[in-house]
Amino acid sequence: MFIKSIMIRSVVTVRRGETIKNTARKMAKKSVSCVVVTRKKIPVGIFTDYDLLGVMDDVIDLYKTKIETVMSAPVTPINESADYFAAARNMSRMEVRRFIVVNGDGKLCGIVTATDIVKSFATRSLSYRTRLGAVASQGLTATPNTPLKKIARMMMEGRRYCVAIIKNRKPIGLITTFQLVKLAARYKEPLKEKASARMIKDIAVADTAGSLRESVMMMLKKKRQNIVVIDDRGWYCGMVAQNELVSFIDKSHL
């Protein structure tokens, strides 16, 4: 199967001279975790929610700083005719969550994300016999009183895209990189508050002994990118993120 059969065609783009603030606003408005920076329809860079983390706690002015100074460049796109099994393998081994997709002329025609890979494999190949605990990692945790500034730092240092908020050993919410994008789009000081004020409460939660396939299908139905894993007491055990699922798919040769 080719990448073009599962890629997202409506890619959000900006020009190199756009400001970080306006870019964050565009990401929040379109509910996307990245934008592709283009010049004459050729992708020259990419700016993601994770890139935004790196500048939110800096002294730079988000209203004035141009996206070209902080975007990731050059990009390594894949062709729309590439095999999507290879895309899953490369995504896992390069530890990225998305690839820009180009046509034969090198022009932007789509983007493929970890969500697209997981969704495709979950409906076809994930076994009901595999337990969720076999894939879960420890993840990052914080309390409801943890400042968002500290959580952003934790994400950067741990190279993670979400933090589970724990109270009395039980998960009660999540802070994700996209939550911070929305704050950066709206506020001059986006990291002033504590986790309890901005956490997502409707999270995907599953038991460690539960079926991986059923848990992933539940995660996709809720439109979440992480599964919070609990034990039979409801205590936090870990996390399964989409990049870990892509890695599992790669290693399992599904």
SEDONU-507065 format. One line per field, with one value per residue (C-alpha): x, y, z. Coordinates in nm, 4 decimals. Example, Ala and Ser with C-alpha at 12.3 -4.5 7.8 and 13.67 -1.06 7.14 Angstrom:
2
x = [1.2300	1.3670]
y = [-0.4500	-0.1060]
z = [0.7800	0.7140]
***
This chain:
254
x = [0.0000	0.1271	0.1637	-0.0776	-0.3588	-0.3339	-0.1738	-0.3538	-0.3847	-0.4991	-0.1673	-0.1488	0.1321	0.3008	0.5696	0.9152	0.8444	0.5457	0.5816	0.5822	0.2752	0.0689	0.1878	0.0748	-0.2633	-0.2968	-0.2066	-0.4614	-0.7346	-0.6803	-0.6237	-0.2929	0.0356	0.2570	0.2771	0.4899	0.6941	0.6876	0.8368	0.6598	0.4909	0.8279	0.8635	1.1645	1.0968	0.8560	0.7460	0.5856	0.4280	0.7550	0.9523	0.7215	0.8093	1.1695	1.0886	0.7981	1.0240	1.2858	1.3223	1.2479	0.9454	0.6886	0.5161	0.8270	1.0425	1.0075	0.9298	1.2301	1.4652	1.3216	1.1784	1.3385	1.5238	1.6096	1.3240	1.3483	1.0260	0.9027	0.7447	0.3709	0.4429	0.6557	0.5437	0.3761	0.5420	0.8735	0.7306	0.6352	0.9834	1.1585	0.9266	1.0161	1.3912	1.4208	1.2018	0.9746	0.5947	0.5339	0.6732	0.6122	0.4928	0.5896	0.5027	0.7433	0.8181	0.9175	0.6077	0.4100	0.1082	0.0397	0.1617	0.1570	0.1558	0.1912	-0.1882	-0.2340	0.0087	-0.1480	-0.5025	-0.4201	-0.2468	-0.4910	-0.7831	-0.5887	-0.3106	-0.2991	-0.3713	-0.6377	-0.3987	-0.1290	-0.1642	-0.1376	0.1273	0.3658	0.3909	0.3562	0.6442	0.6822	0.5937	0.6094	0.3892	0.3098	0.0601	-0.2329	-0.0246	0.2778	0.3404	0.3026	0.6509	0.7975	0.5867	0.7088	1.0655	0.9966	0.8665	1.1728	1.4218	1.2381	1.1542	0.7893	0.4718	0.2466	0.2522	0.0009	-0.1488	-0.1725	-0.3677	-0.3636	-0.1834	-0.4704	-0.4576	-0.6976	-0.5798	-0.3111	-0.1087	-0.0040	0.2176	-0.0916	-0.2473	0.0550	0.0205	-0.3320	-0.2086	0.0729	-0.1833	-0.4009	-0.1840	0.1211	0.2460	0.1169	0.2948	0.1756	-0.0852	-0.0747	-0.1573	-0.5035	-0.6210	-0.5411	-0.5289	-0.7403	-0.9810	-1.1379	-0.8433	-0.8043	-0.7500	-0.7091	-0.6039	-0.2530	-0.3961	-0.6348	-0.6127	-0.3738	-0.5993	-0.9141	-0.7232	-0.5878	-0.9330	-1.0670	-0.7836	-0.8606	-1.2328	-1.1588	-0.9190	-0.6343	-0.2679	-0.1880	-0.3296	-0.2911	-0.2343	-0.3705	-0.3730	-0.6772	-0.6806	-0.6992	-0.3419	-0.1211	0.1161	0.2460	0.1694	0.1436	0.2112	0.1566	0.5287	0.5644	0.2869	0.4661	0.7835	0.5880	0.4438	0.7932	0.9503	0.6587	0.6739	0.2960]
y = [0.0000	0.3458	0.6419	0.8463	0.6106	0.7060	1.0523	1.3732	1.5936	1.9190	2.0304	2.3559	2.5726	2.9044	3.1168	3.1625	3.5216	3.4348	3.4996	3.2228	3.3753	3.3760	3.0270	2.9013	3.0679	2.8924	2.5561	2.6060	2.7177	2.4230	2.1756	2.0526	1.9757	2.1026	2.3353	2.2946	2.5965	2.6288	2.8341	2.8031	2.4834	2.3270	2.2276	2.4052	2.3444	2.2162	2.3625	2.1331	2.1508	2.0130	2.2927	2.5421	2.3944	2.4909	2.8602	2.9137	2.9306	3.1420	3.5179	3.5553	3.7576	3.5249	3.8235	3.9305	3.6220	3.4720	3.1054	3.0555	3.1130	2.8264	2.5789	2.2389	2.2454	2.1023	1.8531	1.4895	1.4238	1.0943	1.0391	0.9748	0.6422	0.5131	0.1945	0.2724	-0.0237	0.1487	0.4735	0.3021	0.1517	0.4835	0.6713	0.4301	0.4296	0.8048	0.8677	1.1152	1.1442	1.2521	1.2758	1.5438	1.3847	1.5203	1.4311	1.3575	1.7286	1.7648	1.9713	1.9291	1.7013	1.5692	1.4619	1.1230	1.0997	0.8339	0.8522	0.7513	0.4601	0.3353	0.3697	0.1710	-0.1127	-0.1217	-0.2022	-0.4708	-0.6347	-0.5712	-0.8905	-0.9172	-1.1461	-0.8838	-0.7248	-0.3495	-0.3885	-0.5362	-0.1996	0.0501	0.2679	0.4556	0.7926	1.1270	1.2259	1.5403	1.6548	1.8941	2.1655	2.1304	2.4569	2.4362	2.5852	2.2834	2.0432	2.2026	2.1568	1.7921	1.7282	1.8857	1.6994	1.3668	1.4049	1.3328	1.4840	1.4448	1.4255	1.2308	1.4238	1.2006	1.2425	0.9752	0.7438	0.7683	0.9465	1.2397	1.4165	1.4887	1.7877	1.7533	1.9590	2.0631	2.2004	2.4271	2.5295	2.6530	2.8498	3.0049	3.1087	3.2899	3.4273	3.6467	3.4347	3.0877	2.8934	3.0907	2.8436	2.5049	2.1723	2.1494	2.4594	2.3287	1.9491	1.7298	1.5311	1.3091	1.0746	0.7270	0.4877	0.1092	-0.1754	-0.3138	-0.6614	-0.5363	-0.6102	-0.3820	-0.3804	-0.2874	-0.0192	0.1351	0.1357	0.3136	0.5686	0.6389	0.6720	0.9335	1.1066	1.0846	1.0145	0.8372	0.5587	0.5937	0.2491	0.1523	-0.1594	-0.3312	-0.0725	0.2151	0.3234	0.4694	0.2151	0.3903	0.5255	0.4075	0.6843	0.6589	0.6659	0.3592	0.1884	0.2623	0.1145	-0.1948	-0.2305	-0.2017	-0.4575	-0.6988	-0.6836	-0.6481]
z = [0.0000	-0.0895	0.1450	-0.0666	0.0356	0.4058	0.4060	0.5033	0.1957	0.3579	0.5090	0.7057	0.5672	0.6483	0.4860	0.6331	0.7375	0.9569	1.3311	1.5914	1.7581	1.4399	1.3577	1.7000	1.6435	1.3095	1.4646	1.7429	1.5031	1.2678	1.5561	1.4153	1.5888	1.3067	1.0085	0.6975	0.5901	0.2120	-0.0699	-0.4075	-0.2825	-0.1973	0.1716	0.3240	0.6932	0.9546	1.2873	1.5451	1.8880	2.0242	1.8553	2.0235	2.3626	2.3003	2.2616	2.5039	2.8066	2.6282	2.6376	2.2663	2.1606	2.0041	1.8437	1.6525	1.5988	1.2502	1.2075	0.9776	1.2733	1.4799	1.2267	1.1710	0.8397	0.5998	0.5816	0.4748	0.2840	0.1456	-0.1930	-0.2169	-0.3906	-0.1017	0.0732	0.4049	0.5771	0.5064	0.6410	0.9663	0.9957	0.9275	1.1629	1.4399	1.3790	1.3238	1.6326	1.4549	1.4565	1.0991	0.7472	0.4879	0.1630	-0.1804	-0.5378	-0.8223	-0.8640	-0.4998	-0.4216	-0.1018	-0.1452	0.2048	0.5449	0.7158	1.0946	1.3618	1.3999	1.0346	1.0718	1.3963	1.2629	0.9517	1.1364	1.4300	1.2047	1.0171	1.2108	1.5857	1.7771	2.0449	2.2349	2.2945	2.6379	2.6817	2.9499	2.6921	2.5182	2.8051	2.9225	3.2493	3.0967	3.2760	3.5690	3.7651	4.0259	3.9757	4.1467	3.9179	3.7265	3.3494	3.3127	3.4927	3.2861	2.9616	3.0831	3.1723	2.8227	2.6634	2.8811	2.8563	2.4856	2.5593	2.4227	2.7249	3.1037	3.3120	3.6044	3.9094	4.2346	4.5059	4.2603	4.0106	3.6709	3.6537	3.3386	3.0814	2.9719	2.6085	2.3823	2.1881	2.5077	2.5354	2.1691	2.2412	2.5416	2.3374	2.0759	2.3305	2.6094	2.6449	2.9365	2.8455	3.1221	3.4253	3.5523	3.7200	3.5581	3.7178	3.5301	3.1821	3.1899	2.9630	3.1795	2.9132	2.8686	2.7216	3.0136	2.9980	3.2280	3.1920	3.1309	2.8634	2.4917	2.3031	1.9966	2.1931	2.3860	2.0648	1.9051	2.2135	2.1945	1.8282	1.8995	2.1655	1.9228	2.1722	2.1048	2.4313	2.6468	3.0235	3.1725	3.5162	3.7350	3.8887	4.1712	3.9264	4.0081	3.7394	3.5802	3.2712	2.9288	2.5703	2.3182	1.9447	1.8684	2.0939	1.9002	1.5718	1.7213	1.8303	1.4794	1.3306	1.5654	1.5280	1.1463	1.1319]
***
